[in-house]
């Protein structure tokens, strides 16, 4: 769901480099990911400790797996 962004415009004369920083907010995507993650844990009927480790460890292992595929 990448959005196309236009290249940064030249800063007005007399502005500092910090005035050209652009902050993007991806709250919806992050919230959706978190809700889907919690739904998956509930759907699998995991016990408390398995759910606890799922929240802490699964993202790490998924990231390692995806990183290995992409490289």
C-alpha positions, 0 to 999 in steps of 0.5 A: 500500500505504498503511496507515491510521494512527490519529491521534496521542494526546495526550501524557502530562502533563509530556512534551516534544513530541519524545516524541510523534514517531512513526517508521515503518519501510518497509524491506520496500517499499524493499528490494522496490523496490531489488531490482525496480530491479536485476532490471530493469537485469539483465533489459535486459542493460545494459552496465556504464555504462548500468547505472550511469547507470540507477541514478543518473539514471533515478529522477530522470527518472521522478520528473520525469515522474510529477511533471508528470503529478500536477500 
